Amino acid sequence: MTLLKNRLRAFWSDTSGNVTIEFCLAMPILFWTFMASYVFFDGYRQSAINLKAAYTISDLVSRETGTINDAYIDSMQNLLELMTRTPSDVDLRISVIRWDAVDDRYYLDWSANRGFLNALTDNNIGDIEAKLPVMPDNERVILVETNNVFVPLFNVGLEDINLSNFVFTRPRFVSQIVFTGTQDGSNESHDDAVDTTGDV
């Protein structure tokens, strides 16, 4: 009996192999932590890149003084894909929106869509009214919307994230950016005695 107690006491006090056991217990947690840190950092990085790309496109369009067309919009889509370098599809929609003080509402001058499922029109522009800036009568803004899905590289419990950006900028050198390509939304005429030729 004494021998058994001595053996048990010796086994209890023996610390050999503790490091190996602790390593086996901690390694999965450490490995998951490293993977999760990489995934979260990559997600924030992709979100920041998408936002910078949206601002870049918005700034480029705002500096235009001539008429733009479908080829121009396609080039902006290509630029967006080059800047974001994401494996998922990148959607782009560029619109020019005007505020009408008499009607007390926003109107859509034109909208060019590359990838968005729903068209932006005069009928549904009220859905984004809360996001649009306060403007004086007949003032216009260029709205750039981008969207793509961030797919985590590792499965760390994070689902796919939809990265959307909503950026608006005033035309810099003209009162209106004229578009002659395929209209995505409404192209109805709203006679407010406003020049739509693009001249100041």
Secondary structure, 3 states (H helix, E strand, C coil): CHHHHHHHHHHHHCCCCHHHHHHHHHHHHHHHHHHHHHHHHHHHHHHHHHHHHHHHHHHHHHCCCCCECHHHHHHHHHHHHHHHCCCCCCEEEEEEEEEECCCCEEEEEEEEEECCCCCCCCCCHHHHHHHCCCCCCCCEEEEEEEEEEECCCCCCCCCCEEEEEEEEECCCCCCCCCECCCCCCCCCCCCCCCCCCCCC
